[in-house]
Amino acid sequence: MNSLSFKWHQSISQIEKKDWFLLTSNNVNPFFQWNWLNALEKSESISLLYGWKPNHLTVWNNKRLIGFAPLYLKNHSYGEFIFDQAFARLAYQLNLQYYPKLIGMSPLSPVEGYKFFIAKNENQSEITQMMMSKIDQFAIENNILSCNFLYVDQQWQKHAAEANCISWVNKQSLWSSNGEKSFDEYLQRFNANQRRNIRREQQSIINNGIQISILNSDDIDLKIINKMYLLYKTHCLKWGQWGSKYLRSEFFEYLINDEMNKNIVLFNANRGDIQDPIAMSLCVTDREMLWGRYWGSNEEIKNLHFNLCYYAPISWAINNGVTRFDPGAGGSHKSRRGFPAKPCFSLHRWYDKRMESILIKYLPSINNLTAKEINASNNEVPFKSMS
């Protein structure tokens, strides 16, 4: 291992795209691909101005890239969707400075899959531990209180656990296929009352003269993606300071390039003219999984959100052999529409012994409560087997 070297990068553009492709064979979900992370940085949706400073770690064997950890220094907790205010309060009580903190995730995307990307022929555990040591060294030298890996890949989690990361359980929603061949067949999962409710919600959109059109790849041009951005912007502004508008228009423009548009699916609600949408939702897919990300509407129409962000994407997934659909963070109404809860995991390292000792004792009980909450929530999903 004497030939290994480690480097820190203030932009993913400092890492050659060809090296990234050789490392991963591009076999990663879209949110961790070089193009996606680069679009976030180049559009300045992720930048020091907005409290995200790229601080990526790479490992090299001579001139060959064998490891990469997407990391960011942050001076706030927005855009993570893992709510660590209790940690921040504890730090304050201990007279510790909580920010900046080091974060590992795909920025602004509560999407499971974070890991250290390590070449297949390398010892995953050994390289993981070496990278953790470099992160620890960096944090201690720069007076950083914590390093936090969010929405971690569950296969990689064991390697991180071996490196003494502490686990925190949260929850997210997930639709999974049972091999249905149509949306009507999928509805048979539900009890009779909820089947009627969903059909009523679908019919209400038809009664409003609205159709939902699906746009893929070459169907999505600059004009339509700019309309998607404006709808997203309008939706975020409705919520004022809680609107979570993070992405700039330039990021949406990156989505239509030839390397990224294959992962994008737009669900377009209109009254006959696709170029004049009432509302749209933007989803991302790798043809095995679908992720719901952004939506917006020009009109307040009852049930439109459910149809555009849940029912139409589920139908698309069924028709295209996609077996899982993550609809995004939040929303207690998801479980009633076919999205049971599941655990997701974040991993943490603290560089103050007092804070670490308190949280090591505290988190197991919180994780146990979250597991009970997930079970209770799923017992109320209106599927036949659970009714």
C-alpha angles and dihedrals in degrees: 000000000000090000092062122106132184128215137186120217130198091201135026087229086073087068112072113242090225090057090051091051092049089051097049105020079226086282096140133101114271095257092064098043117117091243094055095047091044092051090054091053099039092050088050090233082127110042143119088265089065096040099263117111114183110231105167123179123215134185122210133194099205100307097338119102108229103162139030132178117187104218137169135193109224134190095195140028101241122122095028102090089209103106111218100166090123089058090049091050091049091051090051091051089051090049091245128141107242097190139098096043129176115243131191113197142095097279118253091000121104089204124144115235109079115149143131104276105228129177111262096237092055128089101263097201094045095049091044091055092047091051091048089053091053090049091050091050092049092048095048094046091050098042094246113161101206148010116210128190110196131201091004126198105257094222091053091045093081091057090050091047089055086056090057101257115159117232127227119187122217130163138243136176125252135180114207129190121243090194096276117168098204142017090251089056089050090054089062087076090071130079114257095260095054092043088058091047093053093046089049090052091050093047092051090064092051089049088056089058092249126143128189116226124192120222123194135181109312091025089069112080133169093270095054095042090052088053089051089054093050091050090049090048093048092050093050093048090056088069096051114206089358093056096103095214101171107145124084123218090251090065091058089050090056089057093071097059116114094255096051107032093075088070096051128092120180122199106205121196111200144146095241102308116086090193090060103053124182090201141348138195123204119214132181125216141179090192090256098061136021126212124196110217121157138012142166141174137206092205133044101236120167114246094005092116093052092050098044099040102032117015100039093046092047090050090048090049092051092048092049100044094250107151104194135042125189106195095195137256127324132006122119088206092070096081092058089056099053106281112120118196122253133183121262123188138222124189125213142194123191125196098202115079094212094053093042094051093050094048095044087060095039104047100062091061091046091049090051091051091049091052090052090048091053092050092047091048093050092049086065097052103118097233117136093247091053100040 
